[in-house]
């Protein structure tokens, strides 16, 4: 059964299958179904922008004929969800942002400088970070973030900037990843606690139960780590409304 995700004028169809052949057959059938619906409603499916992408941790037959990457709502997806291509894209945007900040260094105040940082660097680093912030390449973005913060605070290239993050009120990339995962839990409140599963009065009965994944690789998404991060929060922070936690 296909799942349809709609956003503005974009439509994404997804499904799971236990074989490559079945996956391709279901993809083509879903595309035909979508095209029929478009025609029935006097709409046109843009086939030039329509891509079929198979996600798998294994090698696939006819590998060279398949789409190896695609952009979805501003996030670059690769077929194994290793996020290398997306991090390359974000790193390029952050590098350009640092160049912009250096150009402003002699003509704006620190307050304006900070606003510019959030516009040209921080916005790219934080966008959709719960999905890809666990990947091994994020250290590159953290290095670029530190470089940007040094520019904003007019520090030298090798000066320590740990206190500067605190002074400017800017979350580091690792902290930003954890924070956005916590907000993910608050936005999606349909979680089960250990107390819902059993009646024993245990210490962790109010903790959320993370979803079960057979493979460790599958634990890298926000559905797993968001719960893990949330469970170690003090009870006072767990009970805060979303708007208060976000502040």
MOWONOR-V189968 format. One line per field, one symbol per residue. ss: DSSP state (2 for helix, 1 for strand, 0 for the rest). phi: phi as a letter, one per 40 degrees, with the letter a starting at -180 (. if undefined). psi: psi as a letter, one per 40 degrees, with the letter a starting at -180 (. if undefined). A space follows every 10 residues. Layout:
ss: ???
phi: ???
psi: ???
This chain:
ss: 0011111001 1111000002 2222222222 2222222222 0000002220 0000000000 0022200011 1100111100 0002222222 2222222222 2222000002 2222222222 2222220022 2200000222 2222222222 2200000000 0222222200 0022222222 2222222000 0012222000 0000000100 0000022222 0222222222 2000222200 0222220
phi: .cbbbbafbb bbbbabacac cccccccccc cccccccdcc bfbbccccbc bbbbcacbcb cgdcccccaa cbfgbcbbcb fcgccccdcc cccccccccc ccccdbbbcc ccdcccdccb bccccccfcd cbcccccccc cccccccccc cccfcccbcc bcccdcccgb ccdccccccc cccdcccbcc bbcccccbbc cccbcccccc ccbcbcdccc cccccccccc ccccdccccc cdccccc
psi: hihhhhhbei hhhiiiieid dddddddddd dddddddddd efihhgddeh ihhhhieiii ifdeeiheii hhfehhhiee feeddddddd dddddddddd dddedeeiid ddddddddde dddddehfdd deeeideedd dddddddddd ddefiideih eddddddefh hidddddddd dddddddgef ihiddddieh gidfdeiihi ihhdhddeee iddddddddd deiiddddei iddddd.
